[in-house]
Amino acid sequence: QCEENAVLSTSKTNLADPSGEPIGVKDEKTVLRFSKTAIMLNIDGVDRGELKIVSQSCNWTIPYKEGKSIINAKLNNSDYTLTIEGKEGKVKLHVVKNESDDSILSMVVDKFERTE
C-alpha cells in the first residue's frame, strides 16, 4: 500500500514533549493526501505544504486497518518521521521532527483509505 494514493484525516492532535510527556491537545482537522512521492498537508482547510517522501516501508496485513508504515519525509529543510499504525481496529499517526526539541504529535485517525 506504500505505492498507492491515499487520504488520512484526523480531528484532534495530541502534543507531547520530546520525552513523550503529554503537554496539550489541539482540536484541528488535519488531512494528509499521500502520493508515491509526496504528502500534501492541510490543517483546518488551509494547505500547509508538501512533504517530500525520502523513504518508506509498509507492512499491512489488512490494508488501511492492521499494519504499519514508517515514512521519512522532508518539509522546508526539516526531516520528519511519520509512523502510521493500525492495531485492534484503531489507526494512529505519530509525527516526529527529527533532530529537534519540538513537540511530538500523535493523532487517532478518523479515516485512512485508498484514493484514485
C-alpha positions in Angstrom: 0.0 0.0 0.0 3.1 2.3 0.1 2.7 2.9 -3.7 -1.0 3.8 -3.6 -2.6 7.2 -3.4 -4.4 7.5 0.0 -6.0 10.1 2.3 -5.8 10.1 6.1 -7.8 12.5 8.3 -7.9 13.3 12.0 -9.8 15.7 14.1 -7.6 16.1 17.2 -3.9 16.4 17.7 -2.2 15.3 20.9 1.0 17.1 21.7 3.9 15.7 23.8 7.3 17.0 24.7 10.4 15.2 23.3 10.4 12.8 26.1 6.8 11.7 25.3 5.1 13.5 28.2 1.7 14.9 27.2 1.6 18.7 27.0 -1.7 19.5 25.3 -4.4 18.8 22.8 -5.5 20.8 19.7 -8.9 20.4 18.1 -8.0 20.7 14.5 -8.9 18.9 11.3 -5.8 17.5 9.7 -5.8 15.9 6.2 -2.8 14.1 4.7 -3.0 13.2 1.0 -0.4 10.6 0.0 1.0 10.0 -3.4 4.0 7.9 -4.4 6.5 10.8 -3.9 4.8 13.3 -1.5 2.3 14.1 1.2 0.1 17.2 1.0 -0.6 18.6 4.4 -3.9 20.5 5.1 -4.9 21.8 8.6 -8.3 23.3 9.2 -8.8 23.8 5.4 -5.5 25.6 4.8 -2.7 23.9 2.8 0.4 23.9 4.9 2.9 22.4 2.4 4.1 19.3 0.8 6.4 16.8 2.5 8.7 15.1 0.0 8.9 11.3 0.7 12.6 10.3 1.1 11.9 6.6 2.1 9.1 4.5 3.3 8.3 1.0 4.5 4.9 -0.7 4.8 3.7 -3.9 6.3 -0.1 -4.1 6.4 -1.9 -7.5 6.8 -5.3 -5.8 6.3 -4.9 -2.7 4.1 -5.5 0.6 5.9 -6.7 -1.3 9.1 -4.0 -3.6 10.5 -0.3 -2.9 10.0 2.4 -0.3 10.0 4.0 2.3 7.7 7.1 4.3 8.5 7.7 7.3 6.3 10.8 9.6 6.2 10.0 12.9 4.6 11.3 16.5 4.2 9.4 19.8 4.6 11.2 23.2 4.5 14.7 21.6 5.0 13.5 19.7 8.1 13.3 15.9 8.4 10.3 14.2 9.7 9.4 10.6 10.6 5.7 9.7 10.3 4.5 6.4 11.7 1.1 5.1 10.8 0.0 2.1 12.8 -3.2 0.1 12.7 -3.9 -2.3 15.6 -7.1 -3.8 17.1 -9.3 -1.6 14.8 -7.6 1.7 15.6 -5.2 3.6 13.3 -2.8 6.1 14.9 -0.5 8.6 13.3 2.7 9.7 15.1 4.8 12.6 13.8 8.4 13.5 15.0 10.6 16.3 13.7 14.0 14.6 13.7 17.0 16.2 15.4 14.7 18.7 17.1 13.4 19.6 20.5 10.0 20.3 19.0 6.9 18.5 20.4 5.8 15.1 19.2 2.4 14.9 17.5 0.1 11.9 17.8 -3.4 11.5 16.4 -6.1 8.9 16.4 -7.1 8.6 12.7 -10.7 9.1 11.8 -10.3 7.9 8.2 -7.5 6.2 6.2 -8.3 4.9 2.8 -7.1 4.5 -0.8 -8.0 7.2 -3.3 -7.7 7.4 -7.1 
